[in-house]
């Protein structure tokens, strides 16, 4: 396995949508393994392939303490199951250090392929449901900062650009 580089906002590559995975082969499985290693190393709970500069419709998540509940979603289709949105504080490995409250449906149904290419359908509630929607947005080239005011988004962008410049020195 290999730890991958996570793209950070405002990198324009984060805006490229993921393409449908046609075949779940060894290359895709290796990518998924590398994504889990990357996500765990960054202390995250979800990661989309587009965040590691791979334009495929794949994301992963794991909310367990012992890293034993790993979920893989290939070509996900998300259906909200609630009309009423719930507010959750969202953060992102591509927008490190920032958390903002956003409204999203509290329950969703997901139809996707797993790591072995087998189709599954499952319902999620609460934080996992929010994570699924957040990661799926990445597959469409969207970031949670897009839901913020322009002023907040610009403030976050400027702070991250400054941190990136300092890190490059």
C-alpha positions, 0 to 999 in steps of 0.5 A: 500500500502507498500513502497518497497526496491529498489535494487541498482547496483551492487546487483546481483539480478538486473541481474535476468530476469523477468518471464511472468505474467500468471494471473493478480490477486489481488496479481499482482495488489497489487504489482503494487500499491506498485511499484507506491508508491515506485516510487513516494516516490523515485521521479522516473518516472519509475520502474521495478518489478525486481528492487524491487526483484520481478522477473515478467515482469512488469514495471510502469511509470508516467511522469505527474506532478500531478501523473495522467498519471500512465502507467502499462506494464505487459508482454510488447513487444517493437517495435522500430519505428525509425532507427535513435537513439536519445541521452538522459541522463538516470538515474536509481533508482537502480543507484542513483545519476548518469546520462549518455547519451545513444542512443536509438530509439526516438519512440516505440510501446508497446503491453502489458497488463494493471493493469486489465489484458487488452491488449493494444497497444500504441506508445510513443515518446521522454523521455517516449519512452526512459523510456520504453526501459530502464525499459524493459531492467530491465526485461531482467536483463540489466542496463543502466550502461551496455552500458557504458565503463568498466571504467565508470561502475567500477567507478560508482560501486565503488562509490555506494558500498562506499555509501552503506557501509557508509549507513549501519554503 
